[in-house]
Structure formats: C-alpha cells, structure tokens
Amino acid sequence: MNQDNFGLIAGVIGIILYVFTLIFFAWPLPKKIDTVLVISFVFLPAIIASFIYNKMYNQ
C-alpha cells in the first residue's frame, strides 16, 4: 500500500506552529489564560485530526 505521510507532516507542523504561537503571541499578553484557551481551541483539534488522518490511511 502507498504510504501517505501528509497527516504526520501536518501534525508536526501544527505542533511547531502551536508552540510558536504560544511563545510569541500568548506569553507577552497580560491575560495569558484566555489567549492560551483560544489558541488551543484552534490548533489542538487540527493537530489531533491530522494524526487521526495519518492513522486511518496508513494501516
């Protein structure tokens, strides 16, 4: 079967962007928890979905 690494690559890039966004956008703000929750609400489902995609299509 043809191996598709799109989900793995997207997940790793998503994690890198998530950490980058937390460091450079959430850390300097006074209300950190609100920003972290919003950033997590956007990034984490996409990262999880990328790894699920990778698991489903690379069995």
KAUR-V765235 format. One record per residue. N is the residue number from 1. SS is DSSP state (A for helix, B for strand, O for the rest). PHI is phi as a letter, one per 30 degrees, with the letter a starting at -180 (NA if undefined). Layout:
N_SS_PHI, N_SS_PHI
//
This chain:
1_O_NA, 2_O_d, 3_O_d, 4_O_c, 5_O_c, 6_A_d, 7_A_d, 8_A_d, 9_A_d, 10_A_d, 11_A_d, 12_A_d, 13_A_d, 14_A_d, 15_A_d, 16_A_d, 17_A_d, 18_A_d, 19_A_d, 20_A_e, 21_A_d, 22_A_d, 23_A_d, 24_A_c, 25_A_c, 26_A_d, 27_O_d, 28_O_d, 29_O_d, 30_O_d, 31_O_c, 32_A_d, 33_A_d, 34_A_d, 35_A_d, 36_A_d, 37_A_d, 38_A_d, 39_A_d, 40_A_d, 41_A_d, 42_A_d, 43_A_d, 44_A_d, 45_A_d, 46_A_d, 47_A_d, 48_A_d, 49_A_d, 50_A_d, 51_A_d, 52_A_d, 53_A_e, 54_A_d, 55_A_d, 56_A_d, 57_A_c, 58_O_b, 59_O_d
//
